[in-house]
Amino acid sequence: MAGFGHVNFVADMGQLKLLNSVVLSMLVVCLKKLRSKGGDLMLVNAGESIKRQLNVAQLASVFIIAASVEEAKEKFTQKN
């Protein structure tokens, strides 16, 4: 991903009910890689269950969470 010139990504969490440790680890690895290249990863459409799990894992403050893809695009634009 970052090796192909893309550094800003959106992960749509809308279909997820639960985040297990594998998914959380994958998200953190992706986030670190993207940020090391000057990019970021935003989570969108995260339901209350997903937000609770991110809080429990102490990752809610690590990720930028947007309500929609459109909002994520706006936040990316504001960041740059």
C-alpha positions as CSV (number, residue, x, y, z in Angstrom):
1,M,0.0,0.0,0.0
2,A,2.4,2.7,1.1
3,G,4.9,1.2,-1.3
4,F,2.6,2.0,-4.2
5,G,2.5,5.8,-3.5
6,H,-0.8,5.7,-1.5
7,V,-0.4,6.9,2.1
8,N,-4.0,7.8,3.2
9,F,-6.5,5.0,3.6
10,V,-10.0,4.6,5.0
11,A,-11.1,1.4,6.7
12,D,-14.9,1.0,6.6
13,M,-15.9,-0.7,9.9
14,G,-19.6,-0.7,9.1
15,Q,-20.0,-4.4,8.6
16,L,-18.0,-5.4,11.7
17,K,-19.6,-6.3,15.0
18,L,-16.4,-7.4,16.8
19,L,-12.7,-6.7,16.6
20,N,-10.4,-9.5,17.6
21,S,-6.7,-9.2,18.4
22,V,-5.7,-10.1,14.9
23,V,-7.8,-7.3,13.4
24,L,-6.5,-4.8,16.0
25,S,-2.9,-5.8,15.4
26,M,-3.4,-5.5,11.6
27,L,-4.9,-2.0,12.0
28,V,-2.0,-0.9,14.2
29,V,0.6,-2.3,11.8
30,C,-1.0,-0.6,8.9
31,L,-1.3,2.7,10.8
32,K,2.4,2.6,11.8
33,K,3.5,1.9,8.2
34,L,1.3,4.7,6.8
35,R,2.3,7.3,9.3
36,S,6.0,6.4,8.7
37,K,5.4,7.4,5.1
38,G,3.6,10.6,6.0
39,G,0.1,9.2,5.7
40,D,-2.7,8.0,7.9
41,L,-5.5,5.5,8.4
42,M,-9.0,6.6,9.3
43,L,-11.8,4.3,10.5
44,V,-15.3,5.1,9.3
45,N,-18.7,3.9,10.1
46,A,-17.6,2.4,13.4
47,G,-20.6,1.4,15.5
48,E,-20.8,1.7,19.3
49,S,-19.5,-1.9,19.8
50,I,-16.4,-1.2,17.7
51,K,-15.8,2.1,19.5
52,R,-16.1,0.4,22.9
53,Q,-13.6,-2.3,21.8
54,L,-11.2,0.4,20.7
55,N,-11.6,2.1,24.1
56,V,-11.0,-1.1,26.0
57,A,-7.9,-1.8,23.9
58,Q,-6.8,1.8,24.6
59,L,-6.7,2.5,20.8
60,A,-9.5,5.0,20.5
61,S,-7.2,7.9,20.8
62,V,-4.7,6.4,18.3
63,F,-7.0,6.2,15.4
64,I,-9.0,9.0,13.7
65,I,-12.6,8.0,13.5
66,A,-15.0,9.6,11.0
67,A,-18.7,9.1,10.6
68,S,-18.5,8.5,6.8
69,V,-16.0,8.2,3.9
70,E,-16.9,11.8,2.9
71,E,-16.0,13.1,6.4
72,A,-12.7,11.1,6.2
73,K,-11.9,12.7,2.9
74,E,-12.5,16.2,4.4
75,K,-10.3,15.4,7.4
76,F,-7.5,14.2,5.1
77,T,-7.8,17.4,3.1
78,Q,-7.7,19.5,6.3
79,K,-4.6,17.6,7.5
80,N,-2.6,18.3,4.4
